[in-house]
Amino acid sequence: MIARIWRGMTRADQADAYYDYLERTGLKDYRATAGNRGVWVLRQLRDDKATFLLISLWDSIESIRHFAGDDIETAVYYPEDRAFLLELEPTVSHYDVLAPADAIALAG
């Protein structure tokens, strides 16, 4: 299993609206892609900023390619991301999952 990790930051007052937008765009597409094993969305509110960390789990590099295209290191953005995000990080990170969480955590 492979974890794909993306990070983005919005203004704190846009945090809830951005999460709703994520549900309609990237998270929906993750879940619809064969080989996706789920996604965790983490959010940290600090001062006037909200940082989002998305950890999506995938069966293989090939399944990530079905979502991200041939260059899997390049971050995938949607049209309204520029209206929310303070900057567009150009890349994501991938990690081999050596010790997966228990099945109950992954099912949620």
C-alpha positions as CSV (number, residue, x, y, z in Angstrom):
1,M,0.0,0.0,0.0
2,I,1.2,3.5,-0.8
3,A,0.3,6.8,1.0
4,R,0.0,9.9,-1.1
5,I,0.3,13.1,1.0
6,W,-0.7,16.6,0.0
7,R,-0.7,19.8,2.1
8,G,-2.5,23.0,1.5
9,M,-3.3,26.2,3.5
10,T,-6.3,28.5,3.5
11,R,-7.4,31.4,5.6
12,A,-9.1,30.2,8.7
13,D,-12.4,31.9,7.8
14,Q,-12.5,29.8,4.6
15,A,-11.7,26.4,6.3
16,D,-15.2,25.0,6.4
17,A,-16.0,26.2,2.8
18,Y,-12.7,24.7,1.5
19,Y,-13.5,21.3,3.2
20,D,-16.9,21.3,1.5
21,Y,-15.2,22.1,-1.8
22,L,-12.7,19.2,-1.2
23,E,-15.6,16.8,-0.7
24,R,-17.1,17.8,-4.1
25,T,-13.8,17.6,-6.0
26,G,-10.6,15.8,-4.9
27,L,-12.1,13.6,-2.2
28,K,-14.9,12.5,-4.6
29,D,-12.3,11.7,-7.3
30,Y,-10.1,9.8,-4.9
31,R,-13.0,7.6,-3.8
32,A,-14.1,7.0,-7.4
33,T,-10.6,5.8,-8.5
34,A,-10.0,2.1,-8.6
35,G,-7.3,1.2,-6.2
36,N,-8.0,4.0,-3.7
37,R,-8.2,2.5,-0.2
38,G,-9.5,5.7,1.5
39,V,-8.4,9.2,2.5
40,W,-7.8,10.9,5.8
41,V,-8.4,14.7,6.0
42,L,-6.6,16.4,8.8
43,R,-7.0,20.1,9.5
44,Q,-5.1,22.4,11.9
45,L,-6.5,25.8,12.7
46,R,-3.8,28.1,14.0
47,D,-4.2,31.9,14.2
48,D,-5.7,33.1,11.0
49,K,-4.7,30.0,8.8
50,A,-6.1,26.5,8.3
51,T,-3.6,23.8,7.2
52,F,-5.1,20.7,5.5
53,L,-3.2,17.5,5.2
54,L,-4.7,14.8,3.0
55,I,-3.3,11.3,3.3
56,S,-4.8,9.0,0.7
57,L,-4.0,5.3,0.6
58,W,-3.6,3.4,-2.7
59,D,-3.0,-0.2,-3.8
60,S,-0.2,0.7,-6.2
61,I,1.6,3.3,-8.2
62,E,-0.5,2.4,-11.1
63,S,-3.7,3.2,-9.2
64,I,-2.2,6.6,-8.3
65,R,-1.6,7.2,-12.0
66,H,-5.3,6.6,-12.7
67,F,-6.0,9.6,-10.4
68,A,-3.0,11.9,-10.9
69,G,-1.7,11.1,-14.4
70,D,1.7,9.9,-15.5
71,D,3.6,12.3,-13.3
72,I,2.4,11.1,-9.9
73,E,4.6,13.6,-8.0
74,T,2.7,16.6,-9.4
75,A,-0.1,17.8,-7.2
76,V,-3.6,17.7,-8.7
77,Y,-5.6,21.0,-8.4
78,Y,-9.1,21.9,-9.3
79,P,-10.4,25.2,-10.8
80,E,-11.5,26.9,-7.5
81,D,-8.4,25.9,-5.6
82,R,-6.7,29.2,-6.5
83,A,-9.6,31.1,-4.8
84,F,-9.0,29.2,-1.5
85,L,-5.4,28.2,-1.2
86,L,-2.7,30.7,-0.1
87,E,-0.2,28.9,-2.3
88,L,-0.2,25.9,-4.7
89,E,2.4,23.4,-3.7
90,P,3.7,21.9,-6.9
91,T,4.3,18.4,-5.6
92,V,3.1,15.7,-3.3
93,S,4.9,13.0,-1.3
94,H,4.5,9.2,-1.5
95,Y,5.4,6.7,1.2
96,D,5.3,2.9,1.3
97,V,2.9,1.9,4.2
98,L,4.8,-0.6,6.2
99,A,2.5,-0.9,9.2
100,P,-1.1,-0.1,8.3
101,A,-3.6,1.1,10.8
102,D,-6.1,-1.5,12.0
103,A,-9.1,-2.3,9.8
104,I,-11.6,-0.3,11.9
105,A,-9.6,2.9,11.4
106,L,-9.3,2.4,7.6
107,A,-13.0,1.7,7.2
108,G,-14.1,5.0,8.7
